[in-house]
Structures are given as C-alpha cells and as structure tokens.
Amino acid sequence: MIGATLHSEWTKFRSQRGTLIALVVMCALMVGMTTWAASEAHTDAVFGGDDDVVQLALTGVVFASLAAVVLGASLITSEYSTRMIRTTLTATQGRAKVLAAKAVVLSVVTFPFALAASALAFVLSQPLLHDGGYVAPAYPPVSITDPAAARAVIGTALLLTAYCLIALGLGTIIRHAGATIATALAVVFLPLVMFGVFPHDVRERIEQFSPLAGMAVQATTGRMLSSFGGRGMPIGPWQGLGVAYAWALGTLAVGYLLLRRRDA
C-alpha cells in the first residue's frame, strides 16, 4: 500500500538528523542571507528606480539552494551509505513506490518550511530596504499580499522544492552523498559560473534551459538581476519555474530507471 510506504518514508525523514539539519539550515540561510543583503543594499534613486525590490527581498534563495541540494541528496544517499536501501526495497513491493514516496514526503515537508522562510525573509527585508533608500516615489511600498510579490514568495518556495527533487533524483542515480551534492551544485550553479566564457546569445539559451531559469519566478519588473548582468530574465516567471521542475522530473525518471535495473 502506498500509504504504508509514505508513512515509512516520513518516519525515516524525521528520524534522520542530516535531513532535519539541512532543512533548518535552508530556512536559516533564506532568512539570514536575505536580510543581510537587504541591509547592504542602497540606492540614491529619487524617480524611476529600476531595481526589482521583490527580488532583492528574496536574494537568500541562492544560499538556501545549497542547503536544499544537501536536503534532497541526503534523503536517498543516507540509505545507500548504511545499506538500509536493501531493507527498504525488500519491504516494499515496487521500487517506483519507494522513489515516489520519498519525492512526495520531501515535497510536502520542504514546501511549507520554504514558504514560511521566504515570507519571513520578505517581510523582514522591507524596512531594511527602506533604510537603504528604496522608498517612494522611486520605489513605492510593496506588500506581500500584492499579486506579483505573493507569486514571487510562493514561487521561491516551489523553486527550493524543485532543487530538493533534482538532488533526490541525482542521489538515486549516483548513490554517493558527496558526489551527488557536487553534481547537483554543478547542475544548478555551474552555468552561472561559466557564463563569462560564452557570448550573449549562448548565455541566454543556457539561462533559459538550465535549472537557473527557475529564478525568473522572482521577477516582478523587466530589470530583475539576471545571471549575466541585470538585463532582465530571458524567460517568464512560471515558464522558468517549469524548466526547474522539468529537470526535477527528468532526474527522478532517470533515477527510477536505474533503480529498477541495478541491485541495491
């Protein structure tokens, strides 16, 4: 029964110290790094400010993504390191159930925590941005209930969840914690590091089709800081988030195929 499998995976999730620590660190980085960045942000604009203040109020997502990768990877690689995966697969009829249950539990736990952290980061950063000069008329006050801001906050939580799922899929493929985390970080962030070596049109293509495209969900103006210099994201908010989830589904699908073919 899928219910029993879900209960088993939930029990393992809350009993693994590494996953719980990664979850807390993800939330702490989201809030802490956002508020730090907001406290350092400054503008002298009086009229026609062109910074995306919503994105500025959620910049901690870059650092929180590091912990999200560790969270997703540890959920599966910890079982391979202790050989508990053999017991799990023996006790469960159908390997698809195991991976699906892990993905469901990971998503159901990660999303609300990421949402709370994103909302708190946004709220705490607002007075800090005001102190840095982000005030009307150049920057009218932005409420978390504004549709664009609410979409960015919710989308940020969804993006962190997607990065967790990408790491879960890669962990199923690679089966080693260190290698999985390194690979997941490379998949998510290596394009950002390598942008400088490519011409502009190639950089746009990379940004559109890499997991970084999910960052577009935070955009509320055409001047959101893109990965290659503040020209605006080359993809729409929900389309970008869809690309991140396509990566998640792709890695999970490959992980499932290998889980079926290989011995535990």
N, C-alpha and C positions, 0 to 999 in steps of 0.2 A: 504494500500500500504506500502511495506517495506521502500520505500523512505521517506514517511512521518514519519514513526517510527524512522528511522535513524536520520532525521532532529530533531525530538523531543528529542531524546536521546543526540544528540550533543548539543542542546540548554541547556539541563539540566546539561550536563558535564561542559560546560564553565561558567555556572552561579552558580555552587556550589563552594563556597570558599574552602571547605575542600579538594576537589579533586585537585583543582589548587595548593593549598599549598603543598599537598603531591607530586604532580608532580615536583614542583620546588625543594622540599627537596630531592627527589630521585636523581635528576640530580646533586644537590649541593653535596650530600654525595658521589656520584660516583666520581666526580672530586676531591673534597676536601680530602676524605679519601685515595684515590689512591695516590695523590701527597704527602700527609703526610707519608704514608707507604713507598713510593719510597725515600723520603728524609731521612728516618731512616734506609733503607736497606744498608748493607755493605758487601763486600766480599774482601778477600785477594787472591782469586784465580788468578793465572797467566796463567796456561794452564789447559784445560779440565774442565772448570766450568760446574757444573751440575744443577744449578738453572734454572727455566723456567722464563726468563726475561719478556716474554709476559704476563704470569700470574701475575708476580709481578707488571706489569704496568696496571693491571686491578683489583687489590685486593679490590677496593672500592665497588665492586659488592655485597659483603657480607652486607655492611651497607646500600647500596642503596636498597637491597632487603627488608629491614624493611619498608622503605617508600613505596615500590611497593605494599606490602601487605596492607598497610593502604589505598593506592590509589584504589586498586581493591575492597576492602571491602566497602569503603565509597560510591562508586557509587550506590550500591544497598541498603545498610543498612540505608542511609540517608533518602531514600524514605519510609522505614518502620517506622523510628522514627517519621516522620512528617505525616504519614498516606497517603502521596501522592501516594503510590503504588496502592491504590484503584482507584484513578483517572486514573492513567496510564493504569491499566488493563481494566478498563471500556472503556476507549477511544480507546484501541487497540484490534482489533479482532484477538485473538490468542496469548496466553501467550508465545509461542515459539518465536514469533516475538520480543517481549519485551526483552527477555533474549539474543536473538541473536543480536539484535541491540545494546544492552549495550556492549556485547563482542566485536562487530566489532568496535564501537566507541572507546572503551578502547584500543583496539589493535592498531588502526590507529593513535591514538594520542600518546600513550606511546612509540611505537617502534621508531619513528623518534627522539623524545626527548632523549630516552635512547641511541640511536645510536650516536647522537651528543655528549652526555655526555661521552660515552665510548671512542669515538675517541679523544675528548679533553683530557681526563684523560691519554690516552696512549701517546699522543704527549707531554704533559707537564711532564710526568714522565721520559721520556727518558734522558734529561740532568741531572736530579736528580739521576738516577741510575748510570749514567756515573761518577758523582761526588763520588758515593759510591763504586767505583771500578769495576763496571760492564762494562769493556772495553775490546777490543781485546788485545791479541788473545783468552783469555778465553771466552769472550762474544763479538762477532762481532756485529757491529751496526745492529739494526732491524728497518726496515721501516714499516709504517702502510700499505704500498702497497704490502709487502711480503704476499704471499698467506696464510700462517699459521697465521700471525698477523691479516690480514684482516678478516679471518674466526673467530678468537677469538673475535675481536671487534664487528663484526656483531652478532656473537653468544651470546655475553654478553647482547646486546640489546634485542635479542629474548628471552633470559632467564628471564630478568626482566619483559618482557611482559607476559611470561608464569606464573610467580609468581603473577602478577596482576590478571590474569584469574583464577588462583587457588583461590585467595581470593574472587573474584567475585562469583565463584561457591559456596564457603563456606558461603558467605554472603547470598546467596539465600536460602541455607539450614537452616542457624541458625537465620538470620533476626535481629540480635542484633550486633551493631558495636563492642563493647568491646569483647564480646565472639567470634565474627568472627575473629578479629585481633589476639586474643590469640590463637585460634585454628589454624589459618593459620601459625603463627610463630612456633607453636609446630610441625605442619606437615612438615614445611620446615627445621627447625633448631633443633628440639628435638633429631633427630638421631645423630646429631653432638655432642650434649651434652652427650648422652648416650653411645657413642662408647666405652668409657673406661671400661664399665662393661661387654662387650661381647668379646669372643675370636676372633682371627683374621679372620677366615673364615666367621663368622657371620657378622662381621663388613663389610666385602667386599660385602656380599649379601645385607645388608642394604643400603650401598652406591650405589649399582647398581640399586636398585628398589625404592629408595626414591627420592623426588624432588632434593636432593643434587646432583644427578647424572648429572644434567644439568651443573654443574660447570666444567665438563670434556670438555666442548666446548672451554674452555680457554687453554687447554693443547696443547703445541707445542713440548714438549720433554717428554721422559719417566720418568722424575723426577719432574713433576709438583707436588706441595704440595697437597697430598690427605687429606681427613679429618682425617686420622688416622696415619699421621706421615711421609709424604714425600716419600712414596714408589711408587708413580705413581697411577693414577686413574685406577680402575678396569673395566672401560668401555670406549668405543670410544667416541670421541667428539660429533658426530652427534647422535649416539645412546643415549648418556646421555641426550642430549637436547630433544630427542624424548620421553624419560621417563618423563621429566618435563612436556611436552605437553600432554602426556597420563594422567598425574594427573590433568591437567587443564581440559581436555575433560571429564574425569571421574567426577570431582566435578560439572562441568556445567551440565552434564547429570542427575546426582542425583538431583541437584538444580531444573532442569526443571521438573522432575517427581513430586517433592514435590510442585512446583509452580502450577502444574496442579491440584493436589489433595487437596491442602489446600485453605482456604479462605484467602483473603488478610488481 
